[in-house]
Amino acid sequence: SGDEADEAVRIFLETLFSESPRHTRRLAKF
């Protein structure tokens, strides 16, 4: 469902920007 997709995207982005907390915050807003 949509929830699973959102979680997958979150994990994916967190992995990509794990070294950039600032980017993670921006993406968290999105």
Secondary structure by P-SEA (a helix, b strand, c coil): caaaaaaaaaaaaaaaccccaaaaaaaaac
